[in-house]
């Protein structure tokens, strides 16, 4: 068996539900789109910090 130096990321597969589409006012659609963008940016920033070792390490020889 092969050991990985870095633990593999856990992936959860969720079933997609075929729900009927709903009509949504433009203002609500914009609000939800903005919230989604903020979540995606925050997740990308958290992932980047994780790869760099986080913010709790002292900066040495950089």
C-alpha positions in Angstrom: 0.0 0.0 0.0 1.3 3.5 -0.9 1.4 6.2 1.7 0.8 9.8 0.6 3.0 12.6 2.1 0.0 14.9 2.1 -3.4 13.6 3.3 -6.0 13.4 0.6 -8.9 15.9 0.8 -12.2 14.4 1.6 -14.8 14.8 -1.1 -18.5 14.5 -0.4 -20.8 13.6 -3.3 -24.3 14.9 -2.8 -27.2 13.8 -4.9 -28.8 16.6 -7.0 -32.5 16.9 -6.8 -34.6 17.7 -9.8 -36.7 20.4 -8.2 -38.9 22.7 -10.3 -37.4 26.0 -11.1 -38.7 29.0 -9.2 -39.3 32.5 -10.3 -37.2 34.9 -8.2 -37.2 38.7 -8.2 -34.1 40.3 -9.7 -33.2 42.0 -6.4 -33.2 38.7 -4.6 -31.2 37.0 -7.4 -28.5 39.8 -7.2 -28.4 39.4 -3.4 -27.9 35.6 -3.6 -25.3 36.0 -6.4 -23.3 38.4 -4.2 -23.5 36.1 -1.2 -22.3 33.2 -3.3 -19.3 35.2 -4.7 -18.4 36.3 -1.1 -18.4 32.6 0.0 -16.4 31.5 -3.0 -13.7 34.2 -2.4 -13.6 33.4 1.3 -13.2 29.7 0.6 -10.4 30.4 -1.9 -8.6 32.6 0.5 -8.9 30.0 3.3 -7.5 27.3 1.0 -4.6 29.6 0.0 -3.7 30.3 3.6 -3.9 26.6 4.4 -1.4 25.8 1.6 1.0 28.5 2.9 0.9 27.1 6.4 -1.6 29.5 8.0 -1.1 32.8 9.7 0.3 31.4 13.0 3.8 30.7 11.7 6.7 33.0 12.2 8.1 34.4 9.0 11.7 33.1 8.6 14.0 33.4 5.7 11.4 34.6 3.2 
